[in-house]
């Protein structure tokens, strides 16, 4: 094998970012979610589970994907409604997975995860399930509010321009999704 005489630094950086952020996986989920019945497509579920690190039993997953399939046609996705239904059907307060479902179906909506919570200085508190549900709704509203404020800044404009320059094949991502990936990179 001949030794390289040049290195394409831009390509190397782009490739590293695509791999590190899982952009190909995210793109696959977005290409597939509207074209398949997610409640029965085992391949979609396996891929989604791997990408979002879903480690729940089959019964939980069945309820989750049934809700997602139904919500694909909803004109008004509600974090509170989805969170409450997941809780009713599984017994778990799953704020992160409720947000991931919503953000998959509406990429203009932010994701709640431990990295986002840490970066924004937010926490889910409470001891009872009901109090946890109420607190989760409030925390998600805070996340949504932070995104709305940040998306109006000059800083986001610079960061999105840089994102698009470095990753032109992913310029189609929504500003919210680009900010998600930037937040995740600061682990």
C-alpha angles and dihedrals in degrees: 000000000000118000115247117253095195137026122213099224094185091053091047092051093045092049092048093050093047091052096041094050096038091234094159089053092048091048090051092053091049093048092049108036096079095041100055140051097251091193091067107020103104093186092055091046093049092049094045090047091052094045095047095031095240106183103173132122125269094260092054091046092049091055092044096051092044089056091046093050092051094045092054088083096043115115092200114043110197121200090201094051094047093045091050093047093049088051093048093049100040106021090235130113098226106177094156095051092043089055092046090053092050093045090050092052094038111026090192088073122085128241123238114217138139093269093052091046091050094047092049095042094241131140138189107233137178138082106229123066092239093051090046090053092051092046092048091054090051093047092050090051087053090052091049090048093050091052092049091052095043093047088061094057132097088233092065091048090055092045094048091048089051091047091052092046094050096038107030092161088063099044086111090073114108118254089249092055092047090052089049090056092046091051091049091053093065095069 
